[in-house]
Amino acid sequence: MFKQLWHRVVTWNGKIGRAEYMQVGFSLAALKLAIDYALLTMVFHLPWSWARYFDSRLSQVFYERPIERTFPEFLSISLVAVPFMYIGVVYTIKRCRDVGAPTWLAGLFFIPYMKFALIAILCALDSRVTAESPSGPRRPTAIGRFIPTGKAGSSLLGLLVSVVLTLPIAFLVTERLGDYGWTLFMGLPFFCGFSSALIYCYHVARSLRACFLVSLASVAVMAGVLLAVAIEGAICILMAAPIAVVMAMMGGALAYFFQRDRRQGTYAFAVLLFSLPSLAGAEHARPSKLEILKATSSIEIDAPPETVWKNVVSFSELPPPSEAIFKTGLAYPLHAEIHGHGVGAERHCVFSTGAFVEPITVWNEPTLLRFDVTQEPPPMVELSPFKIHPRHLDHYFAATQGEFRLTALPDGRTRLEGTTWYRLRFMPEAYWELWADLIVHRIHMRVLNHIKDLAEKG
């Protein structure tokens, strides 16, 4: 096998069959796990867990205590991973070429979780599916009597079926289970894209581009229905759109590759449909561990730390926000006030949706102010035609601690850093952390710029 493997990886040309792709993939995965286990436990004496390979945060893939990672461990793990990643990408490109899929899909190999979906699809597909796909009408079936043969009719029916089947599951996971995770943001869009495209190309083989368009239309219609029935607001839907679009297109691509064999497509449809409630139940029964995340922003101020400190502890009313992001309903800071002095004092940072209650835990004037967060308002007011309060507004983003750190610079200047520690109950965490960091950074800079103006004006 290794001699054959060498000939495969020295060139990017050629194709790989399903059996070889699975054999090499599982063999190298087992070898990689063994090397990681030996390296971490025997060399660096760190705990190892296979579950970390399924963690959504890229910084915590390898072991339980990422805070203890130092450069030697990180470098060693990275060097071990490089050849396996190279082989995985080469084999994935060749497998995509073998089934007639675009080779750029191999880029998903670097995205957590999506790579597992891509690998599963490539393992399920036969070789040269697209080259042998029929171009004309197919033999009628019992199910086919209910599916229109025209483009307009089949696409509309596909959209209707995908929405009717996924809407109850979306209601279940959000309103009943309160889980904003894999089922909602990845499973449902994938199924929408797959089911709508599968119905669309049931009678006549369609192009990949047409399947993509139908799958994208399905998630767009689903988003409109969620907004219309007051399950979700516009901002949450827009934030989830990038990941939902990718998953819907992957579902559409799978339907496109299954269109040669309608029986296999029907089986896949049934399996996916009945897997969604099971996935939702498993996700609810064993929720993901919530990590403490951190966002830091900084600014330099032409004033000494003693002057800046006075405006950090409490500050006057901020001007109305000019940033577009705060005109969507997202909460933004208005002013801050302090009750008491020193450790034990209580700081209130008032936002547009309410006040954060922040007991002071460290008061090192004029260098460090640190506080816990014991009470917080909703992070936003959802944009909706109705007055709604989705469950994700209740502590699904939870700030736990914050601090202001002042560092004296030459010429009487000060570097002011604001840091917020928080938890997210959204999955995949790596995706939603990007949004959370962006929003927290904008909030930080609104406050830091205001403190800068106050301090520089004396």
C-alpha positions in Angstrom: 0.0 0.0 0.0 2.8 2.4 0.9 4.5 2.0 -2.5 1.2 2.8 -4.2 0.7 5.7 -1.8 4.0 7.2 -2.8 3.1 7.1 -6.5 -0.2 8.7 -5.8 1.1 11.7 -3.7 4.0 12.7 -5.9 1.5 14.1 -8.5 -1.8 16.0 -8.3 -3.0 14.5 -11.5 -5.1 11.3 -11.8 -8.1 9.9 -10.0 -8.8 7.8 -6.9 -11.5 5.1 -6.6 -13.8 4.9 -3.6 -12.2 1.7 -2.1 -8.7 3.1 -2.2 -9.9 6.5 -0.8 -11.5 4.8 2.2 -8.7 2.3 2.8 -5.9 4.9 2.7 -8.0 7.4 4.7 -8.9 5.1 7.6 -5.3 3.7 7.7 -3.7 7.1 7.9 -6.3 8.4 10.4 -5.4 5.4 12.7 -1.7 6.1 12.3 -2.2 9.8 13.0 -4.1 9.1 16.2 -1.4 6.7 17.4 1.4 9.2 16.8 -0.5 12.1 18.5 -1.3 9.9 21.5 2.4 8.8 21.9 3.7 12.3 21.3 1.4 14.0 23.8 1.2 11.4 26.6 4.7 9.9 26.5 6.9 12.9 25.3 5.1 16.0 26.7 3.0 14.2 29.4 -0.2 15.9 28.4 -3.7 14.4 28.4 -5.1 13.2 25.1 -8.7 12.8 24.0 -10.0 11.6 20.7 -13.0 13.9 21.2 -10.8 16.9 20.7 -10.5 16.1 17.0 -14.2 16.9 16.8 -13.9 20.2 18.8 -15.1 23.2 16.9 -12.3 25.5 18.1 -9.2 25.1 16.1 -6.9 26.0 19.1 -8.2 23.1 21.1 -8.0 20.2 18.7 -5.3 18.1 20.4 -5.6 18.0 24.1 -7.7 19.0 27.1 -5.6 21.8 28.5 -4.7 24.2 25.6 -3.6 26.9 28.0 -0.5 24.8 28.9 0.6 24.5 25.3 4.1 25.9 24.7 6.0 26.4 21.5 7.7 22.9 21.4 4.4 21.1 21.7 2.7 23.3 19.1 5.6 22.9 16.7 5.7 19.1 17.1 2.0 18.7 16.6 2.1 20.9 13.5 5.0 19.1 11.9 3.3 15.8 12.4 0.1 17.1 10.9 1.6 18.5 7.7 2.3 15.2 5.8 -1.1 13.8 6.7 -2.9 17.1 5.6 -0.9 17.0 2.3 -1.9 13.4 1.6 -5.5 14.1 2.6 -5.8 17.0 0.2 -4.1 15.2 -2.7 -6.4 12.2 -2.3 -9.5 14.4 -1.9 -8.7 16.3 -5.1 -8.3 13.1 -7.0 -11.4 11.6 -5.5 -13.4 14.7 -6.5 -12.1 14.4 -10.0 -13.1 10.7 -10.1 -16.7 11.4 -9.2 -16.9 14.5 -11.5 -17.0 17.0 -8.7 -15.1 20.4 -8.8 -11.7 19.9 -7.3 -12.0 23.2 -5.4 -14.3 21.3 -3.0 -11.1 19.9 -1.5 -10.6 23.3 0.2 -13.3 22.1 2.7 -10.7 19.7 4.0 -9.3 22.5 6.1 -12.7 23.5 7.6 -13.7 21.8 10.9 -16.7 19.5 10.6 -17.3 20.3 6.9 -14.4 18.1 6.0 -16.1 15.2 7.6 -19.3 15.8 5.6 -17.1 16.1 2.4 -15.3 12.8 3.2 -18.5 11.0 3.9 -20.0 12.2 0.6 -16.9 11.1 -1.4 -17.0 7.7 0.3 -20.6 7.3 -0.7 -20.3 8.2 -4.4 -19.5 5.8 -7.2 -16.9 6.7 -9.8 -17.7 8.8 -12.9 -21.2 9.4 -11.9 -21.6 12.6 -13.9 -20.1 11.1 -17.1 -22.8 8.4 -17.2 -25.7 10.5 -16.1 -28.7 10.3 -18.4 -29.6 13.4 -20.3 -33.2 12.6 -21.2 -36.4 11.7 -19.3 -36.3 8.6 -17.1 -38.6 5.7 -16.6 -41.7 6.8 -14.5 -42.0 5.5 -10.9 -44.7 5.5 -8.3 -43.2 8.5 -6.5 -42.5 10.2 -9.8 -46.3 10.6 -10.5 -46.4 13.2 -7.8 -43.4 15.2 -9.1 -43.8 17.5 -12.0 -41.4 17.0 -14.9 -40.9 20.7 -15.8 -38.2 22.9 -14.3 -40.6 25.3 -12.6 -43.0 22.7 -11.2 -40.2 20.4 -9.9 -38.3 23.3 -8.3 -41.3 24.7 -6.6 -42.3 21.3 -5.2 -38.7 20.8 -4.0 -38.8 24.1 -2.2 -42.2 23.3 -0.6 -41.2 19.8 0.6 -37.9 21.0 2.1 -39.6 23.8 4.0 -42.6 21.7 5.2 -40.2 19.0 6.5 -37.6 21.2 8.1 -39.8 23.8 9.7 -41.2 21.5 12.5 -37.6 20.4 13.3 -36.4 24.1 13.4 -39.3 24.9 15.8 -38.4 21.8 18.0 -34.7 22.6 18.4 -35.2 26.4 19.0 -38.4 26.8 20.9 -38.6 23.5 22.7 -35.0 22.3 23.1 -33.3 25.7 23.0 -30.4 24.3 21.0 -28.7 26.6 18.5 -26.2 24.2 17.2 -25.3 21.6 14.6 -28.8 20.5 13.8 -30.1 24.0 13.2 -27.2 25.7 11.4 -25.7 22.7 9.5 -28.1 19.8 9.4 -31.2 21.6 8.4 -29.6 23.7 5.6 -27.9 20.6 4.3 -31.2 18.7 4.2 -33.0 21.7 2.6 -30.4 21.8 -0.2 -30.4 18.1 -0.7 -34.1 17.4 -0.7 -35.0 20.4 -2.9 -32.4 19.6 -5.5 -33.2 15.8 -5.4 -36.8 16.5 -6.3 -35.8 19.1 -8.9 -33.7 16.5 -10.8 -35.8 13.5 -10.2 -37.2 13.1 -13.7 -34.5 14.9 -15.8 -30.8 15.2 -15.1 -29.9 18.8 -14.3 -26.6 20.7 -14.2 -24.6 21.2 -11.0 -25.2 25.0 -11.3 -29.0 24.5 -11.5 -28.9 22.2 -8.4 -26.9 24.9 -6.5 -29.5 27.5 -7.4 -32.4 25.4 -6.2 -30.6 24.5 -3.0 -29.8 28.1 -2.3 -33.5 29.1 -3.0 -34.6 26.5 -0.4 -32.6 28.0 2.4 -33.8 31.5 1.3 -37.4 30.4 1.5 -36.8 28.7 4.8 -35.3 31.9 6.2 -38.3 33.8 5.0 -40.7 31.4 6.7 -38.8 31.5 10.0 -39.1 35.3 9.9 -42.8 35.2 8.9 -43.9 32.8 11.6 -42.0 34.7 14.3 -39.5 32.0 15.2 -36.4 34.1 14.4 -35.4 37.6 13.6 -33.6 39.0 10.6 -30.2 39.6 12.3 -29.8 36.1 13.5 -30.8 34.7 10.1 -28.3 37.0 8.3 -25.5 36.0 10.7 -26.3 32.3 10.1 -26.5 32.8 6.3 -22.8 32.1 5.4 -22.7 28.7 7.0 -26.2 27.8 5.9 -25.4 28.7 2.3 -22.3 26.4 2.3 -24.2 23.5 3.8 -27.1 23.9 1.4 -24.8 23.9 -1.6 -23.1 20.7 -0.3 -26.6 19.2 0.0 -27.4 20.3 -3.6 -24.1 18.8 -4.8 -24.9 15.5 -3.2 -28.3 15.4 -4.9 -26.6 16.2 -8.2 -24.3 13.2 -7.8 -27.2 10.9 -6.8 -29.4 11.8 -9.8 -28.1 8.9 -11.8 -29.5 6.4 -9.3 -32.9 7.6 -8.0 -33.2 4.6 -5.7 -30.0 5.6 -3.9 -31.2 9.2 -3.8 -34.5 8.1 -2.2 -32.7 6.0 0.4 -30.4 9.0 1.2 -33.4 11.3 1.5 -35.1 8.9 4.0 -31.8 8.4 6.0 -31.2 12.2 6.3 -34.8 12.9 7.2 -34.9 10.5 10.1 -31.4 11.4 11.2 -32.3 15.0 11.9 -34.5 14.4 15.0 -31.9 11.9 16.2 -29.1 14.4 15.8 -31.2 17.0 17.6 -31.9 14.6 20.5 -28.2 13.6 20.8 -27.1 17.2 20.7 -29.6 18.1 23.5 -28.8 15.1 25.6 -25.0 15.8 25.5 -24.4 19.5 25.0 -20.9 20.7 24.0 -18.6 22.0 26.7 -18.7 25.7 26.9 -15.2 27.2 26.7 -14.4 30.7 28.1 -13.5 32.9 25.1 -11.6 36.2 25.1 -11.7 39.3 23.1 -9.2 42.2 23.5 -9.1 45.7 21.9 -6.6 48.5 22.5 -6.1 52.2 21.8 -3.4 54.8 22.5 -4.3 58.0 24.3 -2.4 61.3 24.5 -2.9 61.5 28.3 -1.2 60.0 31.3 -2.7 56.9 33.0 -3.9 58.9 36.0 -6.1 61.0 33.7 -7.3 58.1 31.7 -8.2 56.1 34.8 -10.8 58.6 35.9 -12.7 58.1 32.7 -12.3 54.3 32.8 -14.0 53.8 36.1 -17.0 55.8 34.9 -17.7 57.8 31.9 -20.4 60.2 30.7 -23.1 59.6 28.0 -21.8 58.5 24.7 -23.0 60.2 21.5 -25.5 58.3 19.4 -23.8 55.5 17.5 -22.8 56.1 13.9 -21.7 52.6 13.2 -24.2 50.7 11.0 -23.8 47.5 13.1 -25.5 49.2 16.0 -28.5 50.3 14.0 -29.6 46.7 13.5 -30.8 46.2 17.1 -27.5 45.0 18.6 -26.9 46.4 22.1 -24.4 49.3 22.4 -23.0 51.1 25.5 -24.5 54.4 26.6 -22.6 55.3 29.8 -21.0 53.8 32.9 -21.3 54.7 36.6 -19.6 53.4 39.8 -21.1 52.8 43.2 -18.4 52.8 45.9 -14.6 52.7 45.6 -12.0 50.0 45.4 -12.5 46.2 45.5 -16.2 45.5 46.2 -17.5 48.6 44.5 -20.2 48.0 41.8 -19.9 49.3 38.3 -22.9 49.6 36.1 -22.2 49.8 32.3 -25.5 50.8 30.8 -26.3 49.6 27.3 -29.2 50.3 25.0 -31.0 47.1 26.2 -30.2 47.4 29.9 -27.3 47.5 32.4 -24.4 45.2 33.0 -23.8 44.8 36.8 -20.0 44.5 37.4 -18.6 44.0 40.9 -15.0 45.2 41.0 -12.5 42.4 41.8 -9.2 44.2 41.1 -8.6 47.9 41.7 -5.0 48.8 41.0 -5.2 52.5 40.3 -4.1 53.6 37.7 -3.1 50.4 35.9 -5.8 47.7 36.2 -9.5 47.6 36.7 -11.0 44.1 36.7 -14.6 43.1 37.3 -17.0 40.1 37.2 -20.3 40.2 35.4 -23.2 39.2 37.6 -26.1 40.5 35.5 -26.4 41.4 31.9 -29.2 42.6 29.5 -30.2 41.0 26.2 -27.5 41.3 23.6 -29.9 42.7 21.0 -33.4 43.5 20.0 -34.3 41.2 17.1 -35.5 42.8 13.8 -38.8 41.3 13.1 -42.3 42.3 11.9 -43.5 40.9 15.3 -42.5 41.5 18.9 -40.4 38.4 19.5 -37.9 37.3 22.1 -36.1 34.2 20.8 -34.5 31.9 23.4 -31.0 32.7 22.1 -31.3 36.2 23.7 -31.3 34.7 27.1 -27.6 34.1 28.1 -26.6 32.3 24.9 -23.9 35.0 24.8 -22.8 35.4 28.4 -20.1 37.8 29.5 -18.3 36.5 32.6 -15.5 39.0 33.3 -13.9 42.1 32.0 -11.0 44.4 32.6 -9.3 47.6 31.6 -5.5 47.6 31.6 -3.5 50.9 31.4 0.1 50.9 30.3 2.2 54.1 30.5 4.0 55.0 27.3 6.7 57.6 26.6 5.8 61.3 26.3 2.9 61.0 28.8 0.8 58.7 26.7 -1.2 55.6 27.7 -2.1 52.3 26.0 -5.6 51.3 27.1 -6.7 47.7 26.6 -10.2 46.5 27.1 -10.8 42.7 27.5 -14.0 40.7 27.8 -14.3 37.0 28.7 -17.5 35.3 27.6 -19.2 32.0 26.8 -21.2 31.0 23.7 -24.0 28.5 23.5 -24.0 28.5 19.8 -22.4 25.8 17.7 -20.2 25.4 15.8 -18.3 27.6 18.2 -15.5 28.4 15.8 -18.0 30.1 13.4 -20.0 32.0 16.0 -16.8 33.1 17.8 -15.9 35.1 14.7 -19.2 37.0 14.9 -18.9 37.4 18.7 -15.4 38.8 18.5 -16.4 41.2 15.8 -19.3 42.6 17.8 -17.4 42.7 21.1 -14.5 44.5 19.4 -16.9 47.2 18.0 -18.4 47.6 21.5 -14.9 47.9 23.0 -13.8 50.5 20.4 -17.0 52.6 21.0 -16.1 52.8 24.7 -12.3 53.2 24.2 -12.7 56.0 21.7 -15.1 57.8 24.0 -12.6 57.5 26.9 -9.8 58.7 24.6 -11.9 61.8 23.7 -12.6 62.6 27.4 -9.1 62.0 28.6 -7.5 64.1 25.9 -9.8 67.0 26.5 -8.7 66.9 30.2 
